[in-house]
Amino acid sequence: MTLKQVYTNSLLPRRETEILLAFLLNKRREFLLTYPETIVPPLIYKRFKALEKKRRANWPISYLTGHKEFYGLDFKVTPAVLTPRPETEMIVEEILKIDLERSLMIDLGTGSGAIIIACAKNLKNKSTQFLAVDISRPALNIARQNANLHGLNKKIKFYQGNLLTPIRQQLINQNLIISANLPYLTSTQVKKAPSISREPRVALIAGSDGLKYYRILFKQLSAITYESLTLLCEIDPGQKNKILALSKKYFFGAKIEIKKDLAGKHRLAVIKVK
């Protein structure tokens, strides 16, 4: 069977078929497009059909290939972590605009490590310290592997625990840059979204309104004496007003912005305290 015939028989969209075949054949997608008459060995086709079945059962492409690109970098992903999303690149873009000299950058709910690795890879100054925290040990194992993949295993320190709890003493009197892509969905939202049904629920669901962990984080921060704080929180678009109210409650006098993603949806709360 040729590539062209596989495309015709595939039950998946053409782009997804190409991604899976490129993965199985260890070829770039450009090769597939250039040589559509290439023979697909029977064993490869059998493996493709197995992946096709999983994909139709809502397994993310990234879990099937074990990889996902984020901010121009390749990351290992497994069902232990969320698939890095394009909209989350906003956090990296905002952080890279900040003067991070003599700052401590912390990535909470680091998952695959995509945010902090992308930041550490693109920042040129040597005075910034990088800490990553996740409550999931399997997720931290993936994050450490990704840090090693990008030559950052000595630059980023990883901690297991609940938000700031394992690193609290290191934050005192520091200039803090905190990225928080925490769970922010409700169980009802997750039930209504088959596309994320295979991803870890612990990384998705956060109480009755999706803000459970942001409340805990804000309370933790209110008990810490820091020099300055820039906090970036990814949110569900419907949480704009609630996150604004919550931010004003815990960060008196802070500058608070809610930024829109490329789809025009409110996606990122940026809280700055001097």
QUICORCOR-V590918 format. One line per field, one symbol per residue. psi: psi as a letter, one per 40 degrees, with the letter a starting at -180 (. if undefined). burial: I if it has 16 or more other ideal C-beta (glycine too) atoms within 10 Angstrom, else O. A space follows every 50 residues. Layout:
psi=???
burial=???
//
This chain:
psi=hiddddddeieiidddddddddddefiiddddddgeehhhiddddddddd dddddefehidddddeihhhfeihihiieeiihhiddedddddddeeihe hfihhhhhfdbeeddddddddehdieehihhhhiehddddddddddddde fededhhiihahbedeeddeehfihhhhhggiheiidddddegddedeih ddedhgadeeeddddddddddeehhidihhhhhhihdeeddddddddddd gheihhihiiaeeeihdhhhhhh.
burial=OOIOOIOOOIOIOOOIIIIIIIIIIOOOOOOIOOOOOOOIOOOIIOIIOO IIOOIOOOIIIIIIOOOIOIIOIOIIIOOIIIIIOOIIIIIIOIIOOIOI OOIIIIIIIIIIIIIIIIIIIOIOOOOIOIIIIIIIOOIIOIIIOIIOOI OIOOIIOIIOOOIIOOIOOOIOOIIIIIIIIIIIIIOOOIOOOOOIOOII OOIIIIIOOIIIIIIIIIOIIOOOOOOOIIIIIIIIOOIIOIIIOIIOOI IOOIOIOIOOIOOOOIIIIIIOIO
//
